[in-house]
């Protein structure tokens, strides 16, 4: 049976998360609202959906895609750094030989 209080209802009748508000999204992924706004402005923010005139939400699958894209970007940057270090090491070896 449903409860009148939203918190109590959520506790008694758990439902999987479908979408996030912008603030909830920021908290869930550990970024500030300003970082979110910069990501959106620079084109690397998550996909948004508009509900009504003022409601903006991030779907759970968009959140998962955004996280995966950030992980992929981090892996690419790590490999690039490793390649750069390898080139630096080879250059130092060439100079010292």
ZASELO-147769 format. One line per field, with one value per residue: x, y, z of N, C-alpha, C, O in turn; residue in one letter; residue number from 1. Coordinates in pm, whole numbers, plus 32768, in hexadecimal, padded with zeros to 4 digits. Example, Ala and Ser with C-alpha at 12.3 -4.5 7.8 and 13.67 -1.06 7.14 Angstrom:
% ZASELO-147769
n_c1	(8527 8505) .
n_c2	(7DC7 7F1F) .
n_c3	(830C 82C4) .
ca_c1	(84CE 8557) .
ca_c2	(7E3E 7F96) .
ca_c3	(830C 82CA) .
c_c1	(8528 850A) .
c_c2	(7EB6 8003) .
c_c3	(830C 8313) .
o_c1	(8590 853D) .
o_c2	(7EB4 8072) .
o_c3	(834E 8324) .
resn	(A S) .
resi	(1 2) .
//
This chain:
% ZASELO-147769
n_c1	(8054 8033 80E0 80A9 8180 8299 83A2 8381 82DE 838C 8443 83AC 834B 841E 84A2 854B 863B 85E5 860D 86D1 86E7 879A 8838 8831 88B1 89B1 8A09 8A04 8ACF 8BA4 8BF5 8C08 8B00 8B4F 8C18 8B7C 8AE0 8BAC 8C01 8B1C 8B0C 8BFD 8BD3 8BF4 8B4B 8A44 8930 87FC 86A4 8572 846C 8333 8312 83E4 8473 8599 863B 8720 8738 8758 87E8 8871 8914 89B5 8A33 8AC0 8B74 8C05 8C78 8D1E 8DCE 8E43 8EC1 8F7A 901B 9088 911E 91D4 9264 92D8 937E 942C 94A8 9527 95DB 9677 96EE 9783 9835 98C2 9938 99E5 9A8C 9B06 9B93 9C4A 9CE4) .
n_c2	(7F8B 80DE 81F7 833A 83E5 8437 83DC 8307 8266 8229 8191 80B5 8053 8013 8090 8072 8165 8257 8353 8480 85B3 86DF 8735 864B 859B 8610 85EE 84D7 8487 850F 8619 8781 8876 8947 88CE 881A 88CD 8941 885E 8828 8914 8900 8820 8719 86B6 85F1 8554 85FD 8608 86AE 8701 8773 88D6 8931 885E 87A9 8680 856D 8446 82F9 8245 82FB 836D 8290 8269 8359 8342 8260 82CF 8391 82E8 8266 833D 8380 829A 82B0 839D 8345 827E 8320 83C2 82FB 82B0 83A3 83B8 82D9 8324 83FF 837E 82DE 83A8 841C 8343 832E 841B 8400 8329) .
n_c3	(8000 7FB3 8044 80DA 8102 8043 806C 8121 8085 7FB3 803F 8090 7F9D 7EC9 7D9A 7C66 7BFB 7B09 7A9A 7AD1 7B83 7B32 7C0C 7CAD 7C00 7BF2 7CFC 7D08 7C58 7CB7 7C76 7C5A 7C3A 7B97 7B00 7A75 79DB 7940 78B4 7820 7785 76F7 7661 76BC 7776 7818 7766 7763 77CE 7799 7869 7863 7897 7934 79A1 79A4 7967 7994 78F7 797A 78D9 7838 78F5 7937 783D 782A 78FF 78A5 77BF 7833 78BB 77E2 7765 782C 7823 7722 773F 7801 7774 76B1 7750 77AC 76BA 767B 7750 771C 762A 7686 7731 767C 75E6 76A3 76D4 75DB 75CB 76A0 7654) .
ca_c1	(8000 8082 80DF 809E 8204 82E9 8415 8351 82AD 8402 847F 8355 8335 8490 8498 85CD 8647 85D0 864C 8710 86EC 8826 887D 8842 8918 8A33 8A2D 8A1A 8B4E 8C0D 8C24 8BBE 8AA0 8B99 8C59 8B11 8ABE 8C1C 8BFC 8AAC 8B33 8C6C 8BA7 8C11 8AEB 89E8 88B4 8790 861B 8523 83E6 82E3 8353 845D 84B5 8604 8666 8782 870C 87BC 8841 88C8 8977 8A13 8A81 8B1A 8BDE 8C58 8CC5 8D87 8E31 8E8B 8F17 8FE8 9073 90D1 9182 923B 92B9 9325 93E9 948E 94F4 957C 9649 96CD 973C 97E3 989B 9916 9988 9A4F 9AEB 9B4F 9BEF 9CB3 9D36) .
ca_c2	(8000 8159 8253 83C6 8423 8406 8393 8288 8217 81F6 812A 803F 8023 8040 808D 8096 81F0 826A 83D1 84CF 8643 8707 8731 85BF 8564 8644 85AB 8448 846F 8554 8694 87F9 88A9 8998 8871 87E9 8937 894C 87E8 883D 8980 88D4 87B1 8693 8698 8583 8574 862B 8604 871B 86DB 87EB 8955 894E 87E6 876A 8604 851A 83BB 82A3 8210 836A 8378 8221 8286 83C7 8309 820C 8328 83CD 827F 8252 83B2 8371 8231 82E8 83FA 82F6 8242 838D 83E4 828D 82BD 8419 8396 827B 8374 844D 8322 82B9 841D 8429 82D6 834F 8489 83D2 82BD) .
ca_c3	(8000 7FA6 80B5 80B3 8104 7FD4 809F 8156 8014 7F6F 8094 8090 7F15 7E7B 7D08 7C2E 7BD1 7A7A 7A72 7B3A 7B70 7B1E 7C8E 7CD4 7BA8 7C1E 7D79 7CF0 7C13 7D01 7C37 7C83 7BD8 7B35 7AA4 7A1E 797C 78E3 785D 77C4 772B 76A1 760D 76F0 77E1 77FA 771F 77BB 779A 77D0 7896 7877 7876 7983 79D5 7959 79A8 7950 78FF 79B8 7872 780E 7960 7925 77C4 7849 7953 784E 7768 7884 78D3 7764 7754 788C 77F1 76B0 7774 7844 770C 7673 77AE 77AB 763E 7687 77AC 76D6 75CB 76D4 7762 7608 75C1 7707 76BC 7561 75EB 76FC 7617) .
c_c1	(8059 8072 80D2 8125 825C 835E 83EB 8320 8323 8446 842E 8346 83A8 847B 8521 85CA 8638 8613 867B 86FC 877F 8873 8894 88AF 89A3 8A62 8A51 8A9E 8BC1 8C48 8BD1 8B5D 8AE9 8BE3 8BF3 8AF0 8B2D 8C1C 8B8D 8AD1 8B9E 8C4A 8BC8 8BB9 8A91 8970 884A 8709 85CC 8498 8397 8332 83D5 84A9 851E 8633 86D0 8754 877D 881B 889E 8936 89E2 8A6C 8AE8 8B91 8C3C 8CAF 8D37 8DF5 8E85 8EED 8F91 904C 90C6 913F 91F4 929B 9310 9399 9456 94E5 9555 95F3 96AC 9726 97A7 9856 98FA 996F 99FC 9AB7 9B42 9BB8 9C64 9D0C 9DA4) .
c_c2	(807C 81B0 82E2 840A 83E3 83B0 830A 822E 81DA 8188 80A9 8000 8050 802C 80B5 8124 81FA 82E9 841D 8563 8667 8702 86A3 857D 858F 85FE 8519 842A 84BD 85CD 8709 8822 88FD 8940 8838 8850 894A 88D7 87F7 88A6 8953 8857 8726 8670 8624 85B3 859A 8612 8672 86E7 875A 8868 896B 88D3 87AE 86F2 85C1 848B 8365 8269 827D 837F 830C 8237 82F3 8395 82B4 8262 836A 8366 8266 82C4 83AA 8307 8263 8347 83B1 82B9 82AB 83B6 837A 8294 8333 83FD 8337 82C4 83C6 83F6 82FB 832E 8430 83BD 82F5 83B9 8458 8367 82F4) .
c_c3	(8000 8022 8082 80AD 8097 8004 80D2 80E6 7FC8 7FBC 808D 8005 7EBC 7DE5 7CD1 7BF6 7B39 7A4A 7AEC 7B1C 7B5D 7BA1 7CBD 7C80 7BD7 7C9D 7D5E 7CAC 7C51 7CBC 7C6A 7C15 7B6F 7AD2 7A42 79B2 7915 7881 77F5 775A 76C8 764F 763F 7768 77BA 77A9 7785 777A 77E2 77F0 78B2 7854 78C0 79B1 7977 79A8 7953 7964 7938 794F 783C 7876 7950 78AA 77E0 789C 78FD 77F2 77B5 78A0 7857 774C 77B0 785C 777B 76DF 77B9 77DE 76C8 76CE 77B0 772E 7644 76E2 776A 7672 7613 7704 76F1 75DF 7622 76F2 7643 757B 7641 76BF 75C5) .
o_c1	(80BE 8008 80EE 813A 8268 8379 8429 8337 831E 847D 8467 8337 8397 8449 8562 8562 8678 864B 8654 86FF 87D7 88E3 8900 8901 89FE 8AD7 8AB1 8AD9 8C34 8CC0 8B63 8B68 8AC4 8BEE 8C10 8AE5 8B11 8C34 8BA0 8AB9 8B9A 8C9D 8BB9 8BDA 8A91 894F 8842 86FE 85E2 8456 83B7 8389 842C 8518 84FE 864E 86DA 8749 87F2 8893 8910 89A8 8A5A 8AE4 8B59 8C03 8CB6 8D24 8DA4 8E6B 8EFE 8F5E 9001 90C5 913D 91AF 9268 9314 9384 9409 94CD 955E 95C7 9664 9725 979D 9818 98CA 9974 99E3 9A6B 9B2E 9BBA 9C27 9CD5 9D79 9DF2) .
o_c2	(8081 81B5 82FE 8462 8369 8346 82A4 81B6 8166 812A 803C 7F87 80AB 7FC5 810F 8154 81AE 82EC 8401 858B 8614 86D1 8684 8531 853D 85D9 84E5 83C0 84AF 85E5 86F7 87F6 88F9 8963 8829 882E 8961 88E9 87D7 8892 8979 8829 86C5 8616 85FA 8629 855F 8608 868D 86A9 87A4 8865 89B1 88E1 8788 86FC 85D7 845B 8386 825C 825F 839E 8327 821B 82EA 83BA 82BF 8241 837B 8388 8254 82AE 83C9 831A 8245 8341 83D9 82BE 8292 83CA 8399 8280 8328 8425 8342 82A5 83D1 841F 82F8 831B 8451 83D8 82D9 83B3 8482 834F 82A8) .
o_c3	(8046 8060 800D 8059 8090 7FCB 80B3 80E9 7FA0 7F81 8086 7FF9 7E6B 7DB9 7D07 7BC9 7AF0 79DC 7B5D 7AA8 7B75 7BA5 7CF0 7CB5 7BE2 7CA7 7D97 7CC2 7C26 7CC5 7C9F 7BA3 7AFA 7A5C 79CB 793C 789F 780A 777F 76E3 7652 7601 75F5 77B6 7746 77A7 77F0 7700 7858 779C 7910 77FE 788E 79E3 7907 7A20 78DA 79D5 7928 7969 7817 7853 795B 78AF 77B1 7883 790A 77DB 777F 789E 785F 7722 7788 786A 7772 76AF 77AD 77F0 76AA 769F 77B4 7736 7619 76C4 777D 7667 75E4 7700 7703 75BA 75F7 76FD 7644 7547 762C 76F3 758B) .
resn	(X X X X X X X X X X X X X X X X X X X X X X X X X X X X X X X X X X X X X X X X X X X X X X X X X X X X X X X X X X X X X X X X X X X X X X X X X X X X X X X X X X X X X X X X X X X X X X X X X) .
resi	(1 2 3 4 5 6 7 8 9 10 11 12 13 14 15 16 17 18 19 20 21 22 23 24 25 26 27 28 29 30 31 32 33 34 35 36 37 38 39 40 41 42 43 44 45 46 47 48 49 50 51 52 53 54 55 56 57 58 59 60 61 62 63 64 65 66 67 68 69 70 71 72 73 74 75 76 77 78 79 80 81 82 83 84 85 86 87 88 89 90 91 92 93 94 95 96 97) .
//
